[in-house]
Amino acid sequence: MKIKKFILKHKVMFSFSIFLVCFSLFLMVFLRMDIDYFWHFKAGEYMATHSLLLTHDVFSWSLFEFSWISHEWLFEILLYYLSLIFGDYHLFIYVFSITLFLAFFLFLSQRREYLKNIPFALLWTVFFTLIFTGLSGRPQLFSFLFLAFSVYLIFYYFYHPNSKCIYLLPIISLFWANIHGGSSNLPYLLCLLAVFCGLFQFSYSKIEAERISKKQIFTYLLVAVLCMIAVVINPHGIQMLFYPYQNMADSLMLSTIAEWQPSNLNSISHYVYFAFSLIILIVMIFSKKKIRFIDAIFYLFFLYLGLKSIRFWFFSYIVWSMFIFYYVPRRKLDSYTCVLLVIFSFLLLILFITSFSYSRVLSTKSLSDDAIAVLKEENPKRLFNYYDYGAYLIYQDIPVFIDGRADLYSKYIYKDYQDISRLSYQFPELIDKYQFDYFIVPKKSGIASFLSIDAQYQLIYKDKECLIFKTK
């Protein structure tokens, strides 16, 4: 009997692994070349070909040579070298590899918990689609992976005080700070959060807390300090320690950049996160087991972050993956489970084969080739460009007024750009201030309407997306 259970368990594990591979392939159907990909790629190319790390801007005419915290420099160089190795397929290789590795890490790190209730495991994996908010050639995917490692190590040490694995966290912080420094403060913050959770011992109603030893508290604090030191080891030094908090405090960026927007009940697309959060809460409350204090605190902390900004949705998924299966009731395994997993895997594979088009991914660009050709021929010196066009203009070696690096522009010209784009009362003075010689703007925009009727500007190009004007 034990042998049969052992064999069945491994069959289910193998079947679930196949399902994860097919599921990761299916997610590639939604792969897109995010507009920020283009300036990331160009930054990597610049650093690789010039053998230097960017600490100042070289892509805009408006803030040329201004200090720039290129907190994703290592990712950008990796992206460029991936393109040299894999050519046009580098984006697919990068996104698929990280997605698959992350899915397997979440599964294998808690395989016993996953296998005790396959239907819930399937439901949980479906919520992996929250990654759609970052499924593109951007460094956030690395942050997802680093967060999974970090939370696993923090939780593992909480219940295994003799483990030394917690000392891997500073190494993770070092890579995190150089690949995607914008969220590299999380390892040391989560260590401090674990210390807080371990200070209490009580059992009240549905919640119980377990006090950790003084040695564990000291170790967590020591590792937190080491993580902070690791974050400082980057081309920008101690600035990286404060960079994430500066971004979070920038009200202009928070109010205008889509991925920084708060979760909103008025947006139907946001309901998936609210439903997801509610399911977690229901599972924990109605479980026969008591809610561990550390689980409750980590749930609330990342719920707060997820409600504050949609960019933290998938962070929540990763963190909650580390404890939610503890509360899920056990379901008996049977041979039909393997059949079900194989059927789902086959369906996902068929959907990938019939729906995926890499040529569609590669053709994703914000401007047509004809528009780029006109700009290169005109060779503007003080071009006004729409924010979403900036990255692709950089990719085409055209100096920009603004682009997706909002953290660079926020202190200087970002508000001016917003005022010009929205035709606020002072926009004519701002246009005079910057002395633009060319404008490239969306066809359906307020600024396009203004330029079209003002005799000072000449329309020299139009297509279904954009208009290009020249100052007379």
Legacy VTK file of the C-alpha trace (Angstrom):
# vtk DataFile Version 3.0
C-alpha trace
ASCII
DATASET POLYDATA
POINTS 472 float
0.000 0.000 0.000
2.819 2.420 0.913
4.589 1.635 -2.355
1.403 2.388 -4.338
0.971 5.709 -2.532
4.624 6.549 -3.157
4.296 5.790 -6.880
0.998 7.699 -7.168
2.453 10.704 -5.388
5.401 10.851 -7.774
3.121 10.389 -10.774
1.030 13.331 -9.639
4.157 15.384 -9.019
5.432 14.585 -12.513
2.026 15.378 -14.033
1.857 18.695 -12.197
5.355 19.522 -13.452
4.204 18.924 -17.029
1.204 21.143 -16.326
3.509 23.948 -15.140
5.600 23.733 -18.306
2.489 23.928 -20.512
1.013 26.675 -18.355
4.220 28.737 -18.665
4.124 28.270 -22.441
0.482 29.336 -22.484
1.368 32.547 -20.639
3.651 33.462 -23.538
0.519 34.023 -25.617
0.224 37.279 -23.640
3.877 38.233 -24.060
4.352 41.782 -25.241
7.279 44.040 -25.978
6.593 46.692 -23.359
7.474 50.215 -24.468
10.148 50.477 -21.750
11.898 47.453 -23.270
13.368 49.700 -25.976
15.229 52.088 -23.699
16.305 49.207 -21.455
17.818 47.496 -24.492
19.496 50.683 -25.707
20.975 51.353 -22.270
22.419 47.840 -22.202
23.831 48.256 -25.700
25.384 51.604 -24.755
27.047 50.247 -21.615
28.296 47.100 -23.344
29.729 48.907 -26.372
31.214 51.816 -24.403
32.471 49.664 -21.500
31.051 51.974 -18.850
28.132 52.094 -16.442
25.564 54.816 -16.933
25.286 57.239 -14.040
24.021 60.144 -16.157
21.570 60.588 -19.016
22.768 60.162 -22.599
19.449 59.691 -24.408
17.546 62.972 -24.021
18.338 66.474 -25.178
16.343 68.002 -22.325
18.372 66.516 -19.448
21.521 65.409 -21.269
24.360 64.667 -18.818
22.027 65.059 -15.805
22.553 62.537 -13.015
20.519 59.362 -13.564
20.193 56.428 -11.155
20.312 53.535 -13.616
19.159 51.053 -10.997
18.564 48.332 -13.603
21.979 48.508 -15.289
22.897 44.828 -14.861
19.578 43.658 -16.303
20.049 45.946 -19.294
23.485 44.526 -20.048
22.151 40.965 -19.664
19.282 41.794 -22.033
21.698 43.094 -24.648
23.949 40.040 -24.465
20.923 37.744 -24.627
20.081 39.418 -27.927
23.588 38.692 -29.210
23.238 35.025 -28.289
19.605 34.323 -29.211
18.872 37.062 -31.740
15.217 38.005 -32.126
14.194 35.209 -29.747
16.017 36.689 -26.755
12.846 38.244 -25.348
10.972 34.944 -25.435
13.947 33.095 -23.901
14.200 35.607 -21.064
10.511 35.804 -20.150
9.752 32.107 -20.553
12.836 31.007 -18.584
12.139 33.272 -15.608
8.418 32.472 -15.618
9.019 28.716 -15.736
11.736 28.850 -13.069
9.525 30.900 -10.764
6.541 28.577 -11.226
8.698 25.546 -10.434
10.334 27.196 -7.442
6.965 28.022 -5.880
5.850 24.443 -6.505
8.971 22.506 -5.521
9.673 24.579 -2.410
6.275 23.441 -1.080
5.542 20.342 -3.145
4.024 18.418 -0.222
1.602 21.241 0.454
0.708 21.632 -3.227
0.071 17.912 -3.689
-2.242 17.582 -0.750
-5.017 19.387 -2.653
-4.551 19.422 -6.436
-7.832 21.247 -7.278
-6.790 24.163 -5.079
-3.255 24.000 -6.499
-4.718 24.355 -9.994
-6.849 27.290 -8.891
-3.843 28.869 -7.233
-1.739 28.438 -10.359
-4.416 30.168 -12.409
-3.918 33.219 -10.194
-0.336 33.193 -11.487
-1.869 35.200 -14.322
-1.497 38.222 -12.054
1.977 38.278 -13.616
0.286 39.796 -16.667
1.018 43.159 -15.071
4.716 42.522 -15.680
4.937 39.891 -18.424
7.361 41.656 -20.734
11.058 42.220 -21.238
11.497 44.166 -18.041
13.544 43.587 -14.859
10.462 43.087 -12.680
10.575 39.379 -13.508
13.908 39.113 -11.724
12.388 40.904 -8.739
9.605 38.310 -8.623
12.234 35.579 -8.511
14.353 37.332 -5.874
11.276 37.940 -3.725
10.333 34.255 -3.886
13.830 33.254 -2.735
13.832 35.887 0.012
10.445 35.054 1.515
11.188 31.327 1.400
14.464 31.848 3.311
12.825 34.147 5.870
9.952 31.749 6.550
12.213 28.698 6.576
14.491 30.208 9.208
11.490 31.199 11.330
10.628 27.502 11.787
14.153 26.042 11.397
16.402 28.098 13.692
19.466 25.928 13.060
19.460 26.633 9.329
22.225 28.795 7.865
20.410 29.426 4.574
19.210 32.812 5.827
22.720 34.140 5.146
22.029 33.842 1.419
19.766 36.880 1.681
22.575 39.493 1.434
23.762 37.834 -1.779
20.237 38.059 -3.181
20.105 41.723 -2.116
23.372 42.419 -3.930
22.050 41.085 -7.238
18.633 42.635 -6.654
20.091 46.112 -6.104
21.916 45.975 -9.431
19.272 44.242 -11.537
16.172 46.073 -10.273
17.171 48.384 -7.453
13.742 49.976 -7.234
12.449 47.169 -5.004
15.715 45.922 -3.500
14.744 47.218 -0.044
12.332 44.324 0.512
14.781 41.692 1.906
15.848 43.765 4.889
12.333 45.082 5.460
10.937 41.544 5.510
13.632 40.492 7.993
12.467 43.277 10.300
8.861 42.208 9.767
9.788 38.645 10.752
11.450 39.961 13.930
8.274 41.835 14.821
6.191 38.686 14.319
8.586 36.667 16.467
8.387 38.966 19.467
4.969 37.693 20.545
3.593 34.486 21.984
-0.137 34.176 22.392
-3.214 32.288 21.296
-6.290 34.444 20.922
-9.420 33.295 19.146
-8.331 32.187 15.665
-4.800 33.628 15.782
-1.734 32.253 17.504
1.764 33.689 17.717
5.031 31.854 18.260
7.949 33.653 19.895
11.334 33.060 18.286
14.621 32.782 20.175
16.991 35.662 20.909
19.470 34.030 18.547
16.937 34.142 15.719
16.140 37.791 16.460
19.838 38.648 16.407
20.350 36.699 13.178
17.434 38.397 11.443
18.733 41.817 12.491
22.274 40.951 11.425
21.071 39.700 8.034
18.961 42.865 7.634
22.058 45.007 8.183
24.069 42.856 5.764
21.289 43.239 3.183
21.411 47.014 3.577
25.192 46.947 3.064
24.706 44.752 -0.015
22.226 47.239 -1.481
24.871 49.969 -1.250
27.264 47.931 -3.432
26.223 49.323 -6.814
27.351 52.099 -9.192
25.255 54.668 -7.298
26.376 53.753 -3.795
24.272 54.791 -0.815
21.739 56.556 -3.059
20.216 53.159 -3.804
19.295 52.767 -0.141
16.922 55.726 -0.386
15.877 55.436 -4.028
12.808 53.150 -3.501
11.394 55.452 -0.823
11.934 58.558 -2.963
9.926 56.954 -5.755
7.130 55.907 -3.413
6.927 59.490 -2.115
6.748 61.083 -5.569
3.092 62.091 -5.833
3.416 63.164 -9.483
4.696 59.763 -10.580
2.168 57.929 -8.422
-0.719 59.840 -9.951
0.262 59.574 -13.626
2.066 56.245 -14.201
-0.316 53.326 -14.808
1.574 50.629 -12.897
1.730 52.847 -9.808
-2.030 53.349 -9.725
-3.901 51.991 -6.662
-6.265 49.035 -6.914
-9.655 50.432 -7.794
-13.097 48.889 -7.364
-14.303 51.088 -10.224
-12.056 49.176 -12.632
-13.366 45.745 -13.632
-9.864 44.513 -14.498
-8.853 45.066 -10.858
-11.513 42.709 -9.547
-9.190 39.742 -10.035
-6.943 41.056 -7.254
-9.844 41.743 -4.902
-11.236 38.246 -5.539
-7.800 36.747 -5.066
-7.279 38.551 -1.741
-10.735 37.542 -0.530
-10.157 33.862 -1.340
-6.965 33.918 0.736
-8.791 35.440 3.668
-11.687 32.974 3.439
-9.342 29.980 3.275
-7.461 31.158 6.355
-10.564 32.030 8.399
-12.478 28.833 7.660
-9.503 26.528 7.971
-9.523 24.067 10.879
-6.049 25.321 11.733
-5.327 28.471 13.667
-3.934 31.420 11.742
-0.249 31.868 12.455
0.568 35.435 13.438
3.429 35.720 10.948
1.107 34.628 8.135
-1.500 37.203 9.143
1.061 40.026 9.284
2.631 39.129 5.922
-0.849 38.842 4.428
-1.860 42.294 5.670
1.452 43.920 4.723
1.305 42.774 1.111
-2.434 43.346 0.882
-1.693 46.955 1.795
1.009 47.174 -0.888
-1.262 45.541 -3.475
-4.097 47.951 -2.719
-1.702 50.881 -2.795
-0.268 49.986 -6.207
-1.079 47.379 -8.855
2.649 46.805 -9.378
2.592 44.834 -6.094
-0.146 42.405 -7.141
2.219 39.653 -8.107
4.422 40.361 -5.104
1.363 39.479 -3.015
0.878 36.245 -4.935
4.469 35.172 -4.315
4.433 35.927 -0.596
1.038 34.356 0.039
2.184 31.243 -1.838
4.559 30.570 1.035
1.828 29.906 3.578
-1.663 29.567 2.062
-1.410 25.804 1.435
-0.904 25.279 5.156
-4.597 26.158 5.624
-5.969 24.125 2.730
-7.653 20.827 3.701
-6.097 17.614 2.452
-7.755 15.857 -0.465
-7.149 12.208 -1.292
-4.977 11.570 -4.341
-6.219 9.171 -6.992
-5.256 8.085 -10.490
-7.819 10.461 -12.019
-5.752 13.365 -10.741
-2.943 12.530 -13.175
-5.419 12.208 -16.044
-6.923 15.603 -15.179
-3.504 17.268 -15.108
-2.504 15.716 -18.437
-5.763 16.881 -20.059
-5.274 20.436 -18.782
-1.661 20.367 -19.953
-2.700 19.229 -23.433
-5.347 21.954 -23.709
-2.886 24.659 -22.650
-0.321 23.377 -25.138
-2.904 23.487 -27.936
-3.846 27.047 -26.968
-0.188 28.058 -27.065
0.423 26.451 -30.468
-2.692 27.951 -32.047
-2.515 31.409 -30.448
1.143 32.323 -30.046
2.729 34.539 -32.683
6.241 35.756 -31.987
6.163 37.959 -35.067
3.345 39.880 -33.371
5.547 40.383 -30.313
8.482 41.614 -32.407
6.285 44.004 -34.372
5.196 45.776 -31.185
6.393 49.346 -31.504
4.852 52.689 -30.739
5.788 54.394 -34.019
5.782 53.375 -37.677
8.941 53.018 -39.738
7.781 55.903 -41.942
7.460 58.237 -38.944
10.957 57.309 -37.800
12.330 57.860 -41.313
10.856 61.380 -41.402
12.372 62.278 -38.033
15.787 60.958 -39.016
15.679 62.968 -42.224
14.593 66.153 -40.405
17.121 65.560 -37.582
15.311 67.550 -34.829
17.419 69.127 -32.104
14.641 70.000 -29.640
11.897 67.470 -30.320
8.712 67.399 -28.238
7.529 63.807 -28.055
4.626 61.978 -26.477
5.714 60.097 -23.326
4.940 56.648 -24.742
6.979 57.363 -27.885
10.158 58.157 -25.975
11.543 54.646 -25.521
11.197 53.713 -29.198
12.739 57.017 -30.263
15.730 56.230 -28.047
15.900 52.792 -29.657
16.118 54.568 -33.009
18.883 56.931 -31.759
16.670 60.020 -31.759
17.216 62.365 -28.747
14.011 62.772 -26.758
12.336 65.350 -24.586
10.949 62.675 -22.269
10.582 58.891 -22.051
9.644 56.113 -19.629
12.358 57.008 -17.107
9.942 59.106 -15.080
12.233 58.985 -12.037
14.820 60.964 -14.047
12.410 63.608 -15.305
10.153 63.942 -12.264
12.223 66.596 -10.483
12.786 68.697 -13.591
10.426 68.591 -16.575
7.797 65.903 -15.974
5.183 68.362 -14.714
5.915 70.693 -17.624
5.376 67.793 -20.010
2.036 67.003 -18.346
0.943 70.644 -18.545
1.818 70.883 -22.244
0.141 67.571 -23.087
-3.031 68.495 -21.215
-3.069 72.074 -22.533
-3.132 73.561 -19.052
-3.437 77.352 -18.854
0.341 77.956 -19.022
1.187 75.595 -21.872
1.999 78.358 -24.444
4.648 79.781 -22.106
6.087 76.291 -21.595
6.319 75.699 -25.347
8.201 78.990 -25.658
10.407 78.031 -22.712
11.725 74.864 -24.380
11.878 76.243 -27.941
10.763 72.998 -29.577
11.628 72.701 -33.273
9.532 69.560 -33.923
6.569 67.800 -32.319
5.514 64.161 -32.585
2.169 63.576 -30.889
-0.798 61.173 -31.035
-3.313 61.938 -33.767
-6.130 62.063 -31.233
-4.743 64.416 -28.590
-5.349 67.925 -27.388
-1.865 69.107 -28.260
-2.316 67.789 -31.818
-5.498 69.846 -32.195
-3.692 72.976 -31.010
-0.722 72.487 -33.335
-3.062 71.843 -36.279
-4.760 75.240 -36.025
-1.774 77.371 -35.041
-0.092 78.932 -38.084
3.282 78.757 -36.368
3.435 74.996 -36.910
3.522 73.020 -40.147
2.221 69.454 -40.446
4.868 67.411 -42.278
3.716 63.845 -41.595
0.643 61.951 -40.490
-0.459 58.341 -40.195
-3.231 56.538 -38.335
-1.385 56.911 -35.017
0.693 60.082 -34.927
1.340 63.524 -36.388
4.679 65.297 -36.857
4.795 69.095 -36.865
7.656 71.443 -37.661
8.037 74.882 -36.127
8.114 77.485 -38.911
LINES 1 473
472 0 1 2 3 4 5 6 7 8 9 10 11 12 13 14 15 16 17 18 19 20 21 22 23 24 25 26 27 28 29 30 31 32 33 34 35 36 37 38 39 40 41 42 43 44 45 46 47 48 49 50 51 52 53 54 55 56 57 58 59 60 61 62 63 64 65 66 67 68 69 70 71 72 73 74 75 76 77 78 79 80 81 82 83 84 85 86 87 88 89 90 91 92 93 94 95 96 97 98 99 100 101 102 103 104 105 106 107 108 109 110 111 112 113 114 115 116 117 118 119 120 121 122 123 124 125 126 127 128 129 130 131 132 133 134 135 136 137 138 139 140 141 142 143 144 145 146 147 148 149 150 151 152 153 154 155 156 157 158 159 160 161 162 163 164 165 166 167 168 169 170 171 172 173 174 175 176 177 178 179 180 181 182 183 184 185 186 187 188 189 190 191 192 193 194 195 196 197 198 199 200 201 202 203 204 205 206 207 208 209 210 211 212 213 214 215 216 217 218 219 220 221 222 223 224 225 226 227 228 229 230 231 232 233 234 235 236 237 238 239 240 241 242 243 244 245 246 247 248 249 250 251 252 253 254 255 256 257 258 259 260 261 262 263 264 265 266 267 268 269 270 271 272 273 274 275 276 277 278 279 280 281 282 283 284 285 286 287 288 289 290 291 292 293 294 295 296 297 298 299 300 301 302 303 304 305 306 307 308 309 310 311 312 313 314 315 316 317 318 319 320 321 322 323 324 325 326 327 328 329 330 331 332 333 334 335 336 337 338 339 340 341 342 343 344 345 346 347 348 349 350 351 352 353 354 355 356 357 358 359 360 361 362 363 364 365 366 367 368 369 370 371 372 373 374 375 376 377 378 379 380 381 382 383 384 385 386 387 388 389 390 391 392 393 394 395 396 397 398 399 400 401 402 403 404 405 406 407 408 409 410 411 412 413 414 415 416 417 418 419 420 421 422 423 424 425 426 427 428 429 430 431 432 433 434 435 436 437 438 439 440 441 442 443 444 445 446 447 448 449 450 451 452 453 454 455 456 457 458 459 460 461 462 463 464 465 466 467 468 469 470 471
